[in-house]
């Protein structure tokens, strides 16, 4: 069974990046207790504080689907909806090669 990585890009309206981060921090707290969630990292783009990236790692496709269908994820999408300047982009991939990640 392959682990699934997920990358999300949140492009906030001017001056709203901090609010996006705050919404992600709420989701972070929920993700900590989700079975199968191995990494949940929030990154602010250094040259543009209104662009926030999130990296997630799940032990399986089932764990990723469970997370994406959770109430916490629905609440996050609702919370950031009005804050974004462009649609949220999410990309998923099966982990192919790795080192330094949990369980590697």
C-alpha positions as CSV (number, residue, x, y, z in Angstrom):
1,X,0.0,0.0,0.0
2,X,1.4,3.3,-1.1
3,X,1.5,6.5,1.1
4,X,-0.3,9.5,-0.3
5,X,1.2,13.0,-0.3
6,X,-1.1,16.0,-0.8
7,X,0.0,19.6,-1.6
8,X,-2.5,22.5,-1.4
9,X,-2.0,26.1,-2.4
10,X,-4.1,28.8,-0.8
11,X,-3.8,32.2,-2.6
12,X,-5.4,34.7,-0.3
13,X,-6.8,38.1,-1.1
14,X,-4.4,40.9,-0.4
15,X,-3.7,41.1,3.4
16,X,-5.7,38.0,4.2
17,X,-2.9,35.4,4.4
18,X,-2.8,35.5,8.2
19,X,-6.5,34.6,8.3
20,X,-5.8,31.6,6.0
21,X,-3.1,30.4,8.3
22,X,-5.4,30.8,11.3
23,X,-8.0,28.6,9.6
24,X,-5.3,26.0,8.7
25,X,-4.2,26.0,12.3
26,X,-7.7,25.0,13.4
27,X,-7.6,22.1,10.9
28,X,-4.1,21.2,12.1
29,X,-5.5,20.5,15.6
30,X,-8.1,18.1,14.1
31,X,-5.5,16.4,11.8
32,X,-3.3,15.6,14.8
33,X,-5.8,13.1,16.0
34,X,-6.7,11.5,12.7
35,X,-5.5,8.0,12.2
36,X,-3.2,7.7,9.3
37,X,-2.2,11.4,9.1
38,X,1.6,11.4,9.3
39,X,2.5,14.9,8.4
40,X,0.5,18.1,8.2
41,X,2.7,21.1,7.6
42,X,1.7,24.7,6.9
43,X,4.1,27.0,4.9
44,X,3.9,30.7,4.1
45,X,5.6,31.7,0.9
46,X,8.5,33.9,1.8
47,X,8.1,36.4,-1.0
48,X,4.3,36.6,-0.7
49,X,2.6,36.2,2.8
50,X,-0.8,35.9,1.0
51,X,0.3,32.5,-0.5
52,X,0.1,29.6,1.9
53,X,1.1,26.1,1.1
54,X,0.2,22.9,2.9
55,X,1.9,19.6,2.7
56,X,0.2,16.5,4.1
57,X,1.3,12.8,4.2
58,X,-1.1,9.9,4.8
59,X,-0.2,6.3,5.4
60,X,-2.7,5.2,2.7
61,X,-5.2,6.3,0.2
62,X,-8.0,5.4,2.6
63,X,-6.5,7.7,5.3
64,X,-6.3,10.5,2.8
65,X,-9.9,10.0,1.7
66,X,-11.0,9.9,5.3
67,X,-9.3,13.2,6.0
68,X,-10.6,14.9,2.9
69,X,-14.2,13.8,3.8
70,X,-13.9,14.9,7.4
71,X,-15.9,17.6,9.2
72,X,-12.6,19.5,9.9
73,X,-11.8,19.6,6.1
74,X,-15.4,20.8,5.3
75,X,-15.0,23.5,8.0
76,X,-11.7,24.6,6.6
77,X,-13.0,24.9,3.1
78,X,-15.9,27.0,4.4
79,X,-13.6,29.2,6.5
80,X,-11.2,30.0,3.7
81,X,-13.8,30.4,0.9
82,X,-14.2,34.2,1.3
83,X,-10.5,34.7,2.0
84,X,-9.2,33.3,-1.3
85,X,-8.3,35.4,-4.3
86,X,-8.3,32.3,-6.6
87,X,-9.6,28.7,-6.3
88,X,-7.8,26.4,-3.9
89,X,-5.6,24.0,-5.7
90,X,-4.9,20.5,-4.4
91,X,-2.5,18.0,-5.9
92,X,-2.1,14.4,-4.7
93,X,0.5,11.8,-5.5
94,X,1.7,8.4,-4.3
95,X,5.1,8.6,-2.5
96,X,7.7,7.1,-4.9
97,X,11.1,7.8,-3.2
98,X,11.7,9.3,0.1
99,X,14.0,9.8,3.0
100,X,13.6,11.7,6.3
101,X,9.8,11.3,6.4
102,X,8.0,9.4,9.2
103,X,8.1,5.7,8.7
104,X,10.7,5.9,5.9
